[in-house]
């Protein structure tokens, strides 16, 4: 038997396959991480200049950061971003970091160290978004598809609205990154559910952007909100930063997708009879709801109807009560699709 290993939580899981099985290992394109990512991030921000983003002494800035389910390298992104904001005129007390939880449970203050350097936690105001807290949401309109554009009020009312994140393939959004951290991460429950209910539409799927109805609905909401600045990175499979993009969110997405497309696309000659997959370890396998997203990508390499094995630590269990209920109540893929068409979409 031949031994193989695959990312699992914060380590790896080993398994064995017969020696006479023809096995292919599909991994992201090897790419060395930046030797000094903080320096590159600082340089990317300084290239933007000051005039476009400079404000007065009382002006406010809000930054959408990601919660513990996303492997975003805030320890690299935030120090140079916050320093740059103060350089262009924003006072520290007027800068708010908002944890973009989407419909996930709000993060408690004692959890902030999981995603933000301790020094930043002490010096800056950090709050966690709550998609159910209607008093802290503001409705700005609707998209052409009818999705309500409801967003965190503090973010919407800030003079400068910033998003940080990763650009990588997403199971139905096409690509993560850009204004998604604000529109979905800081959206109201109804907004998020309405957008995500489009996931069965033609064009929804991994690595599709221009013709993806789910992603373009998000882009339209982003234009309604008016996100000024995106700071995004592309990372390799070792979670090292390989490229940095800063500026207009749309430009950041277009440039970042080109880099990510090369890094994450793997050519295959034919589909396989068995696929063993992992979302990449922690935090992407923090729970089953997050981990199962890997199956959508893996299915692109599998023959129709063949077994697919998902390897994930799921240290926090299922992760979504509605998802757990559907998994228990539905006995076939057909039942899930049928229910999805007739029942309210929930996360």
Number of C-alpha atoms within 10 A of each C-alpha: 10 11 10 12 11 18 20 22 22 13 11 15 16 10 10 10 12 10 10 8 9 8 13 9 7 14 11 15 15 11 14 13 17 15 11 10 18 19 12 18 23 19 14 18 19 16 10 14 11 15 8 9 15 16 18 11 10 12 15 22 23 22 26 28 28 28 27 22 16 18 17 25 20 17 14 19 22 21 17 20 22 18 13 16 20 15 13 17 17 23 18 16 12 17 21 19 25 24 26 30 26 25 22 17 15 17 18 9 11 7 12 19 13 12 20 25 15 12 10 17 15 9 10 15 15 20 17 22 30 24 27 15 11 15 8 15 21 18 17 14 14 16 19 10 14 12 21 22 26 26 28 26 17 21 27 21 15 17 18 22 21 27 28 28 25 25 25 23 21 20 20 26 26 23 25 22 25 32 32 24 28 32 31 26 27 32 31 27 22 18 23 25 19 18 26 21 17 20 18 15 12 11 19 21 24 19 22 20 20 11 13 22 24 26 28 18 22 26 19 19 29 23 15 15 22 15 22 18 22 26 25 28 27 23 26 19 18 12 13 17 25 18 19 26 24 26 18 17 26 17 14 22 25 14 13 24 23 10 19 25 17 11 20 19 14 12 8 11 6 9 13 19 13 15 20 14 21 23 24 21 23 22 22 25 29 25 21 21 18 19 25 19 18 20 19 14 19 18 18 13 19 19 15 11 9 11 14 17 12 18 22 27 24 21 14 10 13 16 19 17 12 13 15 15 10 14 12 9 11 13 10 9 9 10 12 14 12 10 14 15 11 8 8 10 17 17 17
